[in-house]
Amino acid sequence: MIPRYLINFDSDKIPKSVSDVLVIGSGIAGLSIALRIGADFKVTLLTKSELGETTTRYAQGGVAAAVGENDSPESHFKDTIEAGQGLCNEEAVKILVSEGPARLRELIEFGAKFDFNNGKISLSREGGHSVARVAHARGDATGSEIEATLVSLVRKNSGINIKENVFVLDLITQEDKCIGVITYKYPDEIEIFYANVVVLAAGGMGQLYKVTTNPPIATGDGAAMACRAGAEISDVEFIQFHPTAFYANENPRFLITEALRGEGAYLIDYDGNRFMLGVHPLAELAPRDIVTREMFRTMTSTNKDFLFLDATRIPIEKLKSNFPTIYRHCLDNGIDISKDMIPVAPAAHYMSGGVSSDMNGRTTLPGLYVCGESACTGVHGANRLASNSLLEGLVVSKRICDILPSEIKELKTDFEKVSVSYRLPRGYSKADVLEVRDYLQKLMTDNVGVVRTEKALKLALDAIESAEDILELEFNSVSGFELQNMILAAKLIARSAFERRETRGVHFREDFPLKDDLNWKKHSVLKLNEGKMEVSFRGLVGQPSRLS
């Protein structure tokens, strides 16, 4: 049984405030929304850490958009569909690729300093793209540049009430409508934030795995709280592993952008062989699922923990100018990438699924909207095309803001009359949070990672369900609440992966190694019903009524 809320509370006894719009998260999605509507509505922005500490900041490659002379939205559409392995929502992809160029130019107008060459946006090529279409900033520091630009603009906007280091415990619902959130701030501050519209932009869940490129805050909070509130969750079996994370004893693992392979770097094994040759026509620039699986196969067959990326054929001047962050990081670790091989291994990177939504951010729960990595719009299908994630955040955030004025009016609530309480018999937690978190990460890595089998998935599910009593315990720390969210998020992933008996995109079932369109060209849908998880599969046609 999964409890509805993480803590017991009575709203009549808790400090509260009211906004028109409540935004949860401060990555590209959350900041873009707050920035666009902050001048016209009362907006509160909540973030669990400092404003700039997000997964967006760690993105290196850039923003994919058809702005090149030899490119088109149609070509971008084709590449996205091919990468998504039959599960992309084609209408959503058409919106993404057609509106993407305008959103990129708008971001540049906001002040983000993207790289230009002879007056034109400089473009790189990444895995799965048929042409160079990835716009970047400061070489390989795109996410950092975007985050810094948006943070600066948001801080200057007096209409946005910024609340940092606030952990959102749960979405508050009344009569099947989301009306706000309940929060925790160290050491013991509980507060309620009501709003006519709640936008969830809480990022991903890479920290469920032992090795990830995601920052420590990426613990699946968004999917977990939305699930507890009754929203549908889709396609979370499709966890994308980035092929080339720098192999070192660090968490998160440092990302080695695909653009380096786009400039000519090769993946090689311990014998110096390019093992991607003959595996896919694009070799090192094949879609991420294909590269990651071949790396995993090669590592397993040779009993190695990492392979190598060879960038020595790229001129040192280009390495320093186009990849300054990578060049410096590797040099700090004793590796001169102009002369030395870069040790790399796959790492958990991106959640292609999430809270079910349309391209206007509407979820199956009235009052709740979702954007960014927390969302499942269908644009990524079973395998996200490189650098489409930042683009999705830009495109969907704009579309959410376009409909918000009418949505706020339609969903207007008299919060003076709202009274919500929750009471569950709880024991005080004696769990060793760090020990259980470490166990969960190892469990997910070993059994719900790059390669999956029924036996391994069943083992993971049994172990997760045996830990569910932790969900009923009472914590008074962010780490404890994060652990509870991670347990629920892990169950969402493991359950949907167990049920999908085929191989598709980043979901590789060794016991079902073929893609099965006849039976499984469908989206997984998970929802809680009276505390119990229900799983179903929905075809590509026939979205739920709020998503049509």
C-alpha positions, 0 to 999 in steps of 0.5 A, spaced: 500 500 500 502 506 497 500 512 502 497 518 499 502 523 502 509 523 505 506 526 512 500 527 516 497 534 516 491 539 517 491 545 512 488 549 517 494 549 522 499 550 517 502 557 514 499 558 507 500 563 501 496 563 494 499 564 487 496 564 480 501 560 478 506 555 482 512 553 478 516 547 481 523 546 479 528 551 476 531 548 470 530 550 463 522 548 463 521 551 470 525 558 469 522 559 462 515 558 464 516 563 470 519 568 466 514 568 461 508 569 465 511 573 471 509 580 469 502 578 468 500 573 474 502 572 481 507 567 480 511 562 486 517 558 483 519 553 488 526 549 487 529 544 492 536 547 491 539 553 489 536 556 483 541 554 478 543 547 481 539 543 475 540 538 470 539 543 465 546 546 467 550 540 466 547 539 459 553 540 454 551 538 447 546 543 446 539 545 443 537 541 436 533 545 431 532 545 424 536 552 423 541 550 418 541 551 410 541 544 409 536 542 414 529 542 415 523 541 420 521 535 416 528 532 416 528 533 424 522 530 424 524 524 420 530 523 425 526 524 431 521 518 429 527 513 427 530 514 434 523 513 438 523 506 435 515 507 433 513 510 440 513 517 438 507 521 438 507 524 431 503 530 432 507 532 438 514 531 434 511 535 428 510 541 433 517 540 436 520 541 430 516 546 427 516 551 433 523 549 435 527 554 431 523 560 433 524 558 440 531 557 439 532 564 436 528 567 442 532 564 447 538 568 443 534 574 444 533 573 451 541 573 452 544 566 451 550 567 448 550 561 443 556 560 438 556 563 431 560 562 425 560 568 420 554 571 422 550 564 422 549 559 428 554 554 429 551 547 429 554 540 431 552 533 429 550 528 434 548 521 434 542 519 430 542 526 427 542 526 419 545 533 419 549 538 423 543 541 427 545 542 434 546 549 436 551 550 442 554 555 447 561 556 449 563 550 445 560 545 450 557 549 456 550 550 453 546 548 459 550 552 463 549 558 459 542 557 458 541 556 466 545 562 467 541 567 462 534 564 465 536 565 472 539 572 471 532 574 468 528 571 473 531 574 479 530 581 476 523 579 475 519 582 481 513 579 479 516 572 481 516 570 488 522 565 488 523 560 494 530 556 494 532 550 498 524 548 499 522 541 498 516 539 495 513 533 499 506 532 495 501 535 490 495 537 494 488 535 491 481 536 493 475 533 489 480 530 484 483 537 482 490 539 484 490 546 488 497 546 490 503 543 494 505 542 501 513 543 502 518 542 507 524 546 509 530 544 514 529 543 519 522 543 521 518 548 517 512 546 513 508 550 509 502 550 504 502 554 497 496 554 493 495 556 486 490 555 481 495 552 476 501 548 478 506 546 473 511 541 475 518 541 472 522 537 477 527 534 472 528 526 472 531 521 476 538 519 474 540 518 481 536 511 482 542 508 479 549 508 481 552 511 475 549 517 472 550 524 469 544 527 473 546 531 479 544 529 486 537 532 486 535 528 480 531 523 485 524 522 481 520 527 486 516 529 480 513 523 478 513 520 485 508 526 487 504 526 481 503 518 481 501 519 489 496 525 487 493 520 482 496 522 475 498 517 470 505 516 469 507 513 462 513 510 458 518 510 464 521 503 462 525 508 457 531 510 461 536 513 456 543 511 458 548 516 455 554 512 452 560 516 454 560 518 461 567 520 463 570 514 467 572 516 474 570 516 481 565 521 481 558 523 482 555 525 478 559 522 472 562 528 467 559 528 461 563 527 454 558 530 449 556 526 443 558 532 439 565 530 440 564 524 436 560 528 431 567 532 430 570 525 428 572 522 435 572 514 435 570 509 440 575 504 441 576 497 445 582 495 449 585 492 442 584 499 439 578 497 434 573 501 432 567 496 435 561 500 432 563 499 425 559 494 422 554 495 427 550 501 424 551 505 418 552 511 422 557 508 427 559 512 433 553 517 431 548 511 431 542 513 436 544 512 443 540 506 445 544 502 439 551 505 441 550 504 449 548 496 448 554 495 443 558 498 449 555 494 454 556 488 450 563 489 448 565 491 456 561 484 458 565 480 453 572 483 455 570 483 462 572 491 462 569 496 466 570 502 461 572 503 453 575 509 450 574 515 446 579 517 441 579 524 440 587 525 438 585 525 430 581 532 432 586 538 431 588 541 438 586 548 437 579 545 435 579 541 442 580 547 446 575 552 442 569 547 441 570 543 447 573 547 453 570 544 458 571 537 456 578 539 455 579 542 462 576 536 466 580 531 462 586 535 463 585 536 471 584 528 471 591 527 468 588 526 461 590 530 455 585 528 450 589 531 444 594 525 445 591 520 450 585 516 450 578 518 454 576 512 458 568 512 458 562 508 460 555 508 459 551 512 465 544 513 466 542 520 463 535 521 461 528 519 463 524 519 456 517 517 460 514 521 465 507 524 467 503 523 461 501 530 458 500 533 451 504 538 448 500 544 452 502 541 458 496 538 461 496 532 465 490 527 467 489 531 473 486 537 472 490 543 475 496 540 474 501 541 468 508 538 467 514 540 462 521 538 461 524 531 463 518 530 468 513 530 462 511 524 457 509 528 451 510 522 446 516 526 443 521 522 445 518 515 444 522 509 446 529 513 445 530 520 445 534 523 440 540 527 442 539 534 444 531 534 443 530 535 451 532 542 452 528 543 445 522 540 448 523 544 455 523 551 450 517 549 446 512 546 451 513 551 456 511 557 451 505 553 449 503 552 456 504 559 457 499 561 451 494 557 454 495 559 462 490 565 462 484 562 460 486 555 464 487 560 470 480 563 469 477 556 468 480 553 474 480 559 479 479 556 486 476 560 493 482 558 497 478 561 503 474 555 503 479 549 502 481 545 508 485 538 507 487 533 512 491 527 512 492 522 517 496 515 517 498 511 523 506 512 522 512 509 525 518 514 526 524 512 521 530 508 524 532 506 517 539 508 515 537 512 509 544 512 506 545 505 506 538 504 503 539 509 498 545 505 496 542 498 496 536 501 491 541 504 486 545 498 486 539 494 485 536 498 479 543 498 476 544 491 476 537 489 475 533 494 471 539 497 467 542 497 460 540 489 459 534 486 463 531 480 464 524 477 467 528 474 472 532 480 474 526 485 474 522 480 478 528 480 483 528 488 483 520 488 484 520 483 490 526 487 493 522 494 492 516 491 494 519 489 501 522 496 502 515 499 501 514 499 509 519 505 508 513 509 505 509 509 511 515 511 516 515 518 518 521 522 516 524 529 518 529 530 513 530 531 505 534 525 504 529 521 508 523 524 503 527 523 497 528 516 499 521 515 499 520 518 492 526 514 489 522 507 492 516 509 488 519 511 482 524 505 482 517 501 482 514 505 477 520 503 472 521 496 474 514 494 473 513 497 467 520 494 464 517 487 467 511 488 463 513 490 457 516 483 454 519 486 448 526 490 446 524 497 443 529 503 444 533 503 450 529 498 453 532 492 452 530 485 454 535 479 453 529 474 454 525 478 448 530 481 444 526 483 438 521 489 437 514 486 437 509 492 434 504 487 433 503 486 441 507 492 444 507 498 439 503 501 445 505 506 451 505 503 458 500 507 463 501 506 470 496 509 476 495 508 483 488 506 485 487 506 492 494 505 494 495 500 489 499 500 482 495 498 476 499 498 469 496 498 462 498 499 455 495 504 451 495 504 443 498 510 439 491 512 438 486 514 443 489 518 448 485 519 455 480 525 454 484 530 457 490 529 452 486 529 446 
